[in-house]
Amino acid sequence: MKINTAEFMKSSARISECPDPIKNEFAFIGRSNVGKSSLINMLVQRKDLAKTSGRPGKTQLINHFEINEQWYLVDLPGYGYAKTSKTKRAEFQKMITNYIKNRENLINTFVLVDSRHDPQKIDLEFMQWCGMEGIPFSIVFTKIDKLGSSALMKQIAHYKKKLLLQWEALPPVFMTSAEGKSGREEVLRYIDELNASISPQMYGK
């Protein structure tokens, strides 16, 4: 897939404020500071389309970006940021849950996982919730350039083994590096395939 245009559309605090659901949509979510914004910028080959920050919890709204004037890429708030107040965390949780469960044009949710860390309870629970709700999702391992090849393969195998304790089969898995530009073609090819197989006219049926 060739990305010709990538434009910020709007930030929304609730699903009712999001752009009209008339184009296929792909969301990116994960724990705070997992590298969502950096990955989005790498995918569209723009340095500053999605705002990045060294401070966890920077993304606090549902951010829509229109790609090739044909589909949306969505940057969701990170979950599990401990320094956020309980009230704020509850607000984020409600916003994310409502969006993922009720956004009819959401085709796939990419769940980002830091490849350097062992399986985290909060990630596993979120993926389990997606499965129970019947929400299509994929796993994206980020920051793979921070590990050697052997260590990376060992870490991925450990993660898959952990997941298979709860799942009969794994969802699609991608390995990426925003710095090294790894995984870009694989993720975009998958989005392209989904766009080709799901027409916006199918929404609500």
JOURTA-V940492 format. One record per run of one state. SS is the DSSP state (2 for helix, 1 for strand, 0 for the rest). FROM is the first residue (numbers start at 1). LEN is the number of residues. If there is no record, write none. Layout:
ss-><SS,SS>
from-><FROM,FROM>
len-><LEN,LEN>
This chain:
ss-><0,1,0,2,0,1,0,2,0,1,0,1,0,1,0,2,0,1,0,2,0,1,0,2,0,2,0,1,0,1,0,1,0,2,0,2,0>
from-><1,6,13,15,18,25,32,36,45,62,68,71,76,79,80,86,103,106,115,121,134,137,143,144,147,149,164,173,176,177,178,182,183,184,198,200,203>
len-><5,7,2,3,7,7,4,9,17,6,3,5,3,1,6,17,3,9,6,13,3,6,1,3,2,15,9,3,1,1,4,1,1,14,2,3,3>
